[in-house]
């Protein structure tokens, strides 16, 4: 897996807050900031429902 060597090179610990799940949330946040719809992001990331993660109403 390429993630662990990247953490090591960056001098970051291999702990939960630096894991792939955190990267997934960062990516979703970046897409939201760029104006992408929650519906599209949920479909791309395989999230079953938008409400389960953000409490948002469907758009």
Helices and strands as residue ranges (DSSP letters): H 2-10, G 16-18, H 20-33, H 38-45, H 51-54
